[in-house]
Amino acid sequence: MQDEKRRLLTSSAIFASILAVMWAVKAFELISGISLARLGLLPLQVKGLAGILFSPLLHADVAHIAANSAPLFLLGSALMYYYRSDGLRIFFYSWLLTGVFVWLFARGNSYHIGASGVVYALASFHFLSGILRREPRLMAFSMLVIFLYGSMVWGVFPEFFPEKNISWESHLMGFVAGIILAFAYRESGPQPKKYEWPEEDDDDGDLTPEWKQEISDSPGNVTTTETPDFK
């Protein structure tokens, strides 16, 4: 129990620290009046490459970062808890792959900022990982992801938000990145228990040694079976 508690606290502390960095960046922008949006991701332009690393740290306003904070903390902490040996690696690839895909496939000349693409990557990773492994705890968490964030799927369709300046490309690319990583790391993390049944010894048929008496195999002798005494 102590180990489980320690793992949970460590997982939570890691993503609390990541969120603290994001909020510190936003606080700096608000206090200084300087926008760091130009460090965001600009598709297919060299000056937008830096956004692959920095765009998840940047947010348009307080409402934007607040909306991403809770799911990032929950999904990220669960990632570190369930996949402790590969958790940070999966998170890094979620961040990197989402950014690379947005840079390659997003359209327009607008900067893409925000951690929502990473949130989509983690959500799709958790959901598909639970299905692939059929491990009870992961499947239960998959159901929780659907319950809490199932409506996120509409975020990949721009038609549903015609009046809002939403990076649906980040959502879609994050969703795809999570699927790729779920297959790539399907052998990582908790696995379903495999039960091994002892093999039966067929050499002596259905009779145990206590039930069987063998006479010498020399010519003229036979093998007989005694009837057990049930007194």
Buried (B, 14 or more C-beta within 10 A) or exposed (E): EEEEEEBBEEBBEBBEEBBEEBBEBBEEBEEEEEEBBBBBBBBEEEEBBBBBEBBBBBBBEEEBBEBBBEBBBBBBBBBBBBBBEBBBEBBEBBBBBBBBBBBEEBEEEBBBBBBBBBBBBBBBBBBBBBEBBEBEEBBEBBEBBBEBBEEBBEBBEBEEEEEEEBBBBBBBBBBBBBBBBBEEBEEBBBEEEEEEEEEEEEEEEEEEEEEEEEEEEEEEEEEEEEEEEEE
